[in-house]
Amino acid sequence: MSEKKTFVTSENVDTQVFDWGRLSWLSEPLITAAERFSCGVVTLEPGKGHVRHNHPYSEEILYVIEGTGIQTVELASGMLEKEIGPGELVHIPTAIYHSTVNNGEVPMKLIAIYAPFGPEAELRKMEGVEIEAAVKG
């Protein structure tokens, strides 16, 4: 087993590649031995995104770094839909359905945090995912 990292860049970790974009998990049990959360960088290609889904056992935070998108969150009180952009945070409670779609002409970059960790491991098992190996350790 390799030593767990304290300082991590996207180049230090494998990247999950999908037809809609890329995910580089910077902190999760496999990388940092995190015990309560995972954190990664998500890049959504123009016009693409995460279709409606939920995480039955984790809440999620999305923080937009670059680009814009349409965020939907289906709360018990009703469906929320909003254009989001740089500097904006979205909190998605546990098991709530949501989607994020890049509505811009350039890639949309976000930070995604799951607490507790787990959804990042499920994404590795999805049909169509390719794993791009880390450039450096």
C-alpha positions in Angstrom: 0.0 0.0 0.0 1.4 3.4 -0.9 1.8 6.2 1.6 -1.2 8.5 2.0 -0.8 12.0 0.6 -1.0 15.3 2.5 -0.4 17.6 -0.5 -2.3 16.7 -3.7 -2.6 18.1 -7.2 -4.8 16.8 -10.1 -1.6 15.3 -11.7 -1.0 13.1 -8.5 -4.3 11.2 -8.9 -6.1 9.1 -11.4 -8.9 10.8 -13.4 -12.3 9.3 -14.1 -13.2 10.2 -17.7 -16.8 10.1 -18.9 -18.5 11.3 -22.1 -19.7 14.4 -20.2 -16.4 15.3 -18.5 -13.7 14.4 -16.0 -13.4 13.8 -12.2 -10.1 14.0 -10.3 -10.6 12.9 -6.7 -8.0 14.9 -4.6 -9.1 13.5 -1.2 -10.7 10.2 -0.5 -9.7 7.2 1.6 -7.5 5.8 -1.2 -5.5 9.1 -1.6 -5.4 10.9 1.8 -7.0 8.3 4.1 -9.8 10.8 4.7 -12.2 9.4 7.2 -15.4 11.5 6.7 -15.5 13.1 3.2 -14.2 13.0 -0.4 -13.2 16.1 -2.5 -12.5 16.4 -6.2 -12.3 18.6 -9.2 -15.1 18.1 -11.8 -14.9 19.4 -15.4 -18.1 19.5 -17.4 -17.8 19.9 -21.2 -20.0 22.6 -22.9 -23.6 21.3 -23.2 -22.9 18.3 -21.0 -23.3 17.4 -17.4 -24.7 15.1 -14.7 -28.2 13.9 -15.5 -30.7 13.6 -12.6 -29.3 11.4 -9.9 -28.9 11.2 -6.1 -26.5 9.9 -3.5 -28.6 7.9 -1.1 -26.1 8.1 1.8 -24.1 11.3 1.2 -24.8 15.0 1.1 -22.9 17.0 -1.5 -21.4 20.4 -1.9 -20.6 21.9 -5.3 -18.4 25.0 -5.6 -18.1 26.6 -9.1 -14.6 27.7 -10.0 -15.0 28.5 -13.8 -17.9 28.5 -16.3 -21.6 28.5 -15.8 -24.3 25.9 -15.6 -27.9 25.1 -14.8 -28.3 23.4 -11.4 -31.5 21.7 -10.4 -32.2 20.4 -6.9 -35.5 18.6 -6.1 -36.3 19.5 -2.5 -39.5 18.3 -0.7 -40.7 21.9 -1.0 -40.3 21.8 -4.8 -37.8 21.8 -7.7 -35.2 24.6 -7.6 -33.5 25.5 -10.8 -30.8 28.2 -11.1 -28.0 29.3 -13.3 -24.8 29.0 -11.3 -21.4 30.5 -11.9 -17.9 31.2 -10.4 -17.9 31.7 -6.6 -21.2 30.1 -6.0 -21.8 27.1 -3.7 -24.6 24.6 -3.9 -25.5 22.3 -1.0 -27.4 19.1 -1.9 -28.8 17.3 1.1 -28.5 13.5 1.4 -30.6 11.4 -1.1 -31.9 14.5 -2.9 -32.2 14.3 -6.7 -30.2 16.9 -8.6 -28.4 17.6 -11.9 -25.8 20.0 -13.2 -25.4 20.9 -16.8 -22.8 23.2 -18.4 -24.8 25.8 -20.4 -21.7 27.8 -21.5 -19.3 27.6 -24.4 -16.3 26.7 -22.3 -15.6 23.9 -19.8 -17.2 24.3 -16.4 -15.0 23.5 -13.4 -16.3 22.7 -10.0 -15.1 21.4 -6.6 -17.3 18.5 -5.4 -17.4 17.3 -1.8 -19.2 14.2 -0.5 -19.8 13.6 3.2 -19.5 10.8 4.0 -17.3 9.6 1.1 -18.6 6.8 -1.1 -20.1 8.2 -4.3 -16.6 8.6 -5.8 -16.1 4.8 -5.5 -19.4 4.1 -7.2 -18.5 6.4 -10.1 -15.5 4.1 -10.8 -17.8 1.2 -11.4 -20.1 3.0 -13.8 -20.5 1.8 -17.4 -18.4 3.8 -19.8 -16.0 5.3 -17.3 -12.3 5.2 -18.3 -9.5 5.7 -15.8 -6.6 8.0 -16.8 -3.6 7.2 -14.8 -1.9 9.8 -12.6 1.0 11.6 -14.4 3.2 11.6 -11.3 3.0 10.1 -7.8 
